[in-house]
Amino acid sequence: MEFILEEIFKAPPKQIYESWLNSEKHSNMTGGQAKISNVVGEIFTAWDGYITGKNIALVPHRKIIQSWRTSQFKEGQSDSLITIDLLPDKNGTKLILKHENLTEEDHHYKKGWVAHYLEPMKEYFS
């Protein structure tokens, strides 16, 4: 299963990219503690360790690709994959988040992205 979410933020792509890949800014942006870097291959944690993953590919200020899983993933379940595209928009940045390689039972993560990332980010970047 996969899904795509889109949102406009009142910030330039560079600011969103740098906030996503900085531990202190990511934590402030979402409200959950994160340990993350802007280095390909580095492991990260977010939301107080609930989320773990690895930076797979990074295109500065344009694209972030990460492996992604939560502590709720079943034993033996493969990591999912998130791709975040940051597109310049007249109002700031259009963020397109694609989340793939999920099971049918993982549909609740779509609401989680909205509640725990997109909504707090709208406030953070306003």
C-alpha positions, 0 to 999 in steps of 0.5 A, a space after each residue: 500500500 502507498 499514499 501521497 499527501 500534499 501541503 503548502 507551507 509558508 517557508 522556502 524549500 531550503 528552510 523546510 529541508 534544513 529543518 527536517 534534517 536537523 535534530 533540534 529543528 525537527 524536534 521543534 517542528 513536530 513536538 517529538 524528540 528527533 535525532 537526525 542528520 543531513 548525511 546519506 546513510 545515517 540512521 535517524 529517530 523521530 517522535 521520541 524513538 517511535 520512528 526509526 529509519 535511514 537517509 537513503 538519498 538527499 537532494 539539497 533543498 529539493 528531495 528527501 528519501 528515507 527508509 521508515 518504520 515505527 515501533 508498531 511494525 510487525 516483526 519481520 516487516 520490511 521498512 517502508 519508504 518515504 519520499 519528500 519533494 519540496 517544490 517552490 510555490 508562490 506561497 512558499 513550498 509545496 511539500 509532496 510526501 509519498 509513503 510506500 511499501 506499507 501493509 494494508 493494516 498501515 493505513 492509519 499512518 496517513 492520519 498520523 502524518 497529518 496530525 503529527 507532521 503536517 499540522 504542526 509544521 503549518 504552525 511552525 512555519 507560519 
